Amino acid sequence: MTANSDLAARRAAAIPRGIGHATSLYAGRAENAELWDADGNRFIDFAGGIAVLNTGHRHPKVQAAALAQMNAFTHTAFQVVPYEAYIALAERLNALAPIDGPAKSVLFTTGAEAVENAVKIARAHTRRDGVIAFTGGFHGRTALTSALTGKVVPYKKDLGPQQPGIYHLPFPVEASGGSGGGIDTADTLKMLDYLFKADIAPDAVAAIIIEPVQGEGGFLITPPELMRALRKICDDHGILLIADEVQTGFGRTGKLFAMENYDVKPDLMTMAKSLAGGYPLSGVVGRAEVMDAPVTGGLGGTYGGNPVACAAALAVLDVIEEENLLDAANRQGAKIKARLEALAQRNDIVPMSAIRGLGAMIAFDITTECGSFAPDAAATKNTCTKAQEHGLILLSCGVYGNTIRLLAPLTISDALLDEGLQKLETALTL
């Protein structure tokens, strides 16, 4: 029995089936954009722990910062004995986030926790309950965030009634967009008008939450005209606009934050994933007067803003700047798109369509035949399996399970990126 198969048997006996796995691998070690499994097999990582490793596995500067903090102390609980790393990170995020006016930050552990607290802050500030989200959006797996998430299977199926006060609008998707198609911004705004007439008055809505680029929903980019319209609607009705940047943040789209690709700003932003280079850390950044709405004790958490994770995050911000990772993201994305567009013209490749993305947040759809937009989830799953067999870790996503998303570390070398793209081509070849 191999180490992978032994661990799989132990996992099946010890851990519930509700946790799924994108691969059949068990990690042994990793370095930058490479991973070796428990059997010693080498893989190029185009998943990055689901967009957590923009600075790669075990970046030396991030590791050194975490180790230095571990040698000082690992935990006090910020609500009991506060510490400088939390304050320093909040100061930097406040200065970097695209928020109008003075900003404040609060730190947590997971992306879902950040989203939950953004909603709490919005409700405290507005004294309203309603929250509007979008189909295809993903905001987490907790009771509140799974209600916000715009997909039933697997995030809501058999898990009981959803949290009240949550409403969904159709996300704009062209026919080639990977999630059914046929919805444009005008349709979305018309449905919002219907929602205000039929289900909830605008003066009862605390917030509208949206991903600048949908992650699990298929790397679908929010149209600029929709973002502008939402900003105006929020301003007209005293609603807060929350940008969920958990997957898009920290260089993935070629900007530090994806909202910098737009000409409007949110009131609140959630962030996590690549914030701390693999250490669990999340946060909410927002307008200072909004962030101050909850009473003392209304925000917090035992592990929120862990000092080791904060130290790592400060190093991540240094690495992004010092290694010009925003430029690297744009170069990487351009190379990937060019390779995918060339592959899509070939007749010996699984049918592909809708190559899209900002920066290095790139995706494409696999369809039943060339020229069709009909999703082929089975072929998509088979492509990911073939990629693993050839030494590439690859992720799928999308409402119909037919989207391949590429999330290589922004620190990947040109040679490794080329090797990974060759493995992707092999996996796509019929």
N, C-alpha and C positions, 0 to 999 in steps of 0.2 A: 504493500500500500504506500502511495506517495504521501508526502506531507500535506499536499493540497487535499487529497481524498480523505486522509485521516481527519483533517480539520473540518472538512465538509460533513463528515459523519458526526463528529462531536458537536458541530454547530446545529445540526438537525435535531439532536437529542436535547440540547440545552437552551435553544433560542427559538421564539415563536416564529411561525411562517409569515407573520405580518411584515417583517423586515425583508424586503426583496434585495436581490443582488444583480448588478449589471453584468458581472463576469463570474466565472467559476474559479477565480484566482484567490489566493490568500497571500497577503503582502509579506515579504521577507525584509527587504530594504529598498531604499529609493535615494536618488540623487538628481536634483534639478528636473530634467524631463524624462528620466529613466526610472524604471521600477523592476525589481527582481522578485519573483514570487517565492513561496515557501520551498519550491523544488529547485530554485536557482535559475529559472528561465527568465530571460531579459525581455522587457517590453518598453516601447515608447509610449508615454502617457499623453494622450489627447483628451483626457477627462479632467485632470487636475483636481480630483476630489470634488467634482461638480463646482468648478470655478473658484476653488479655495486657494489654489496654488499659482496665482499670477506671478509670484516671485520664485516659483519652483519648489521642489522638495528640498528641505534642509538648506536654505540659503545661508551661507556662512555668517553673514552679518546679522541675520535674524536669529540664528542659533546662538551666536555670541551674546547678543543682547538678552535673550531668554536665560542663558546660563548665568550671566552676571546678576540678573534679578533673583534667580533661584539661590544663588550664593548669599544673597542678602535676606530675603524672606519670600515665601510663596503665597501667603494668604494672611489677611487680617480681617477681611470684610470691610469694604470702604465705608459702610455705615457705622462701623465700630471704631476703627483706627484708620483714617484716610491716609493717602500716600501721594507722592509727587507724580508718579508715572500716569495715574488716572488724570490728574489735572493737566499735565503737559500734553497728553493725547487729546483731551477735550479742547485745549487751546488751539492745537494745530488743526483739528477737524473744523472748529468754528471758523478759522481763517480760510480754510480751503473749500468748504462746502458752498455751492451756489445758492445762498440764502440771502434775501434782501435784509439789510440792516444788521444790528448786533445779533449774534447767534449763541446758543448754548447747546451742550451735548450731555447725554446721559448714556452710560455703557451697561451692556448686559452680556449674555453668553451666546445665544443663538439668534438666527434671523427671525424665527417665529416670535421669540421673546421681544425683539425689537419692534416688530409689527404690532404685537398686542399692546405694547406700551405707547406706541405712536397713536393708536386708537384711543387709549385711555387719556392721553394728553389732549387729543382733539376734543374728546367729549367733555373733559374738565374745562377747557377753554371756552367752548361754544355753549355749554350747558344743553347740548342736544345729543341724541342717541344714534341716529341713522348713519350708516356708512354705505357708500356705493363703490362696487368693485366691477371687474370685467370678466366676461367669459374667457377661458383659457389662461387667466392669471393664476399664478401660484404664490401664496403668501405664507405657507407653513402647514403643519399637521396637528397643531393644538386645536382645542374646541373652537376658539374664535377664528384662528387663521385658516382652518380647514373650511369654515363657513365662508370666509372671504375668497378662498380659492375657487376658481371657476371651472371645476372639473369634478364629476361625481366619482368615477372609478379611477384609482382606488382610494381617493382621499376622503370620501364621504360614505361609501357603500357600507351598509350594515352597522354604521356607527351612531345611529340614533338621530333624534331631531337636531337640526342646526340652530345655532345661536340666533336669536331674534334681532331685527333691526338691520339686516344685511340685504342688499339689493344688488342685482347684476345687470350690466348693460352688455350688449354684443360688442366684441372688439372688432374694429375694422380689419377685414381680411379680403384681399383681392382673390379672384378665382384661383390664382397661382400661389396663394399664400400658405397652404398647408393645413388649414383648419376649416375646410368647407367652402369658404369664399363667398363672394357676392354681397359683402357688407362694406360700405364705405363710411367715411366720417359723417356725412349727412344722415345716413341711416342711424348711426349711433346716437347722434344728437337728437334726432326725431324720437328715438326710444327714450332718451332722457326726459324729453318734454312729456311723453306719455307717462313715464314713471312719476313725474311731479304731479300729474293730473290724477293718476289712478291709485297710487300706492303710498306716496309720502310727499308732503309739502317740502319745498326747498328750505324753509326755515326750521325744519326738523332734522336736517342733514348736518351732521358734524363734519364729515370728511368724504372726499373722493380719493380712493387709493388706486394708483396705476404704476405698472412697471414701464419705464421708458422703452425697454426691449423685453418682451415676455420671455422668460426663461424656459420653464417646463412647457409652456404653451407653444413653443416652436421657434424661438428667436425671432418673433414678429416685432417689427419696429413701430412704435406709436407714431402715427402721422403728425408732423409739426402742426398742421391745422387743427387737429383734435386737441393737442396739448394747449395751444393758444385759446381755443374755445373753452376748455375746462378751466383755465386760469380766469377767464373773464366771468364765467358762470359762478365760480367760487367767489370772486370779488363782489359780484352783484348780489349774492345771497348770504354772505358771511360764512361760507363753507371753507374749510381748510383743504388744501391740495397736498396729498402725501405721495411722494415719489418713493417707490420701493426699489432701492438700488442694491439689494442684497446680492444679486448675481451680476449686476452690471458695473458695480463700483470698482475703484482702484485700478484703473487703466485698461480694463477689458475692451472698452469701446473706442480706445484711442484718445479718450479724455479721462481725467481722474474720475469724474462722475459722468454718467450718460446724460444727465440733465444739462450738461454744458454743451450738448449738441442742439439745444433748443434756445429760443430767445425769450423764454419765460422761466420763472423760478418757482419752486414749491415752497410751501410753508414749513413742511416737515420732510425729512428724508430718513429712511431706514437703511442700515448697512450692516454687513457681516462678512461671511465667506473669506475673501482675500484680504480683509482688513489686517489680520494678524499672521498671515503666512502659514496657516495650518494650526494655529492655537485658537481655541474657542473664544471668540469675542464678537460682540455686535454692539450697535449703538443707534441712537436716534439723535439727529441734529435738527435744530429748527430755530425759528425766530424766537428771540429771548423772551418776549412777553407771552408767547404761546407756551414755551417750555416751562415757564414759571407757574402755570395754572394749577397743577396738582399741589395739594397741601403737603407740608413736610411729612415724610413717611409714606406718601402715596406712590413713590417710585423707589426702586431698589431691587435687591436680590442678593442672596448670600454670596454667590460667586461672580456677580456682575462686575465687569471691569477688573478681572483678576490681574494682579500686578505683573505676573510673568507674561500674560497675553498682552497687556498694555506695553510692556517693554518691547515685545516682538513687533507690535503694531507701529511703534515709533521708528523702529529699524526698517520696517516695510516701506514707510513713507520716505525714508532716506534713500532706500534702494531704488524706488520708482523714480526719484529725482536724479540721483547720481548716475544711474545706468540708462537714463533716457528711455524708460519703458513705455512711455506714451508713443514716442516715435516708433519703437520696436513693435508695438501693437499694430500700428497702421501699416508698417512694412510687412509684418506677418500676414495680416488680413489680405493685403493686395496680392501677395504670393499665393495664398490659399485660393482666393477667388479665381485668379488666372488659371490655376491648375484645374479647379473644378469645372470652369467654363470649357476648357479644352476637353476634359473627360466627357462632359455632357453631349459633345458633338459626335461621339463614337457610337457605333452600333453593336459593339461587343461589351458594353457596360450596362449594368442595371439601369433602367430608365430613371433619369434624374430631372428635377425641375426646381425652379424658385430658389436659385442660389442667392443668398442675402446675408446682411449683417453689417454692423458698424465695427470699425477697428478689427480686433481679432476675435470678435464674437460672431462666428460664421456658422451658417447652417444651410442645408439643402434638403429637399424632399425626395423620397423614393416612391415612384408611381407604378401603376400596373403596366403601362406601355408608354412609348415615346409620344410626346405631344398631348398626353392625358394628364389631368391633375388628380385622378382617382388614387387615393392613398393605398400603398401596399405595405402594411405593417409586417407581414410575414417576411417579405424580402428585406425589410429594414432590419429585423431581428437577425436574419441569416447573415447580413452584411457585418453586423457587429460581432457575431460568432466567428466568421471567417477572419475578421481583423484580429481577434484574439489569437486564433491559430497561427497567424503570421507575425505575431509579436507587437500588436498595436491595441491599446486600450481605447475604446470608442464608446460613446454614449448616444442613445436615441432619445427623442422627446416628442412633443406635439400632441394635440388633442386626439389625433388619429394614430399616433404611434409610428408615423412614417417619416419623421425628421431625424437626420443625423446632425448632431451639433459638435463643433470642434472647439476644444478648450485647452489647447496646449499652453504650458507656461509661457509668459512673455519673455522669459530668460532663455528659452530654448535656442540652441545654436542653429545656424543655417543648415549645417550638415545633418543634424538630427531631424529638423523640420522636413528636409528633403527626403530623408529615409522614411519618416512617418507617412509622408504623402505618397511615397511609392507603395508602402504597405496598404494604404487606403485604396489606391488604384487596384492593387491585387485583389483586395476584398470585394471591390465593386465589379470586377471582371466576370463576365458570364462563363 
